[in-house]
Amino acid sequence: MEQYQDYVLFPNHDNGIHLYQELKKLGVRAQIAPTPRAASKCCGISLMIRSEDIEIVKKCINDRHIEILDIVRLKKNIDPARDRYC
């Protein structure tokens, strides 16, 4: 079974931090992460969110007038040997 991760993309880091803080107030789990190059070559940060929270996130974005570029879903690229040196 393939696994996916949802990312919110931003035009600048200020909007990313603003959304992160607003989601935290709502108790919605989000994680600040580098923007995957497969998603965009935009601002360096994105927010990783859970698929089940997308509607809550969209409502928060609209209610608080936070500018985003997109919400994208990418296939997780899990490589257990990555960064293994021994």
HELIX and SHEET records of a PDB file:
HELIX    1   1 HIS A   13  LEU A   26  1                                  14    
HELIX    2   2 SER A   51  ASP A   53  5                                   3    
HELIX    3   3 ILE A   54  ASP A   63  1                                  10    
SHEET    1   A 4 ALA A  30  PRO A  34  0                                        
SHEET    2   A 4 ILE A  45  ILE A  49 -1                                        
SHEET    3   A 4 TYR A   4  LEU A   9 -1                                        
SHEET    4   A 4 ASP A  70  LYS A  75 -1                                        
END                                                                             
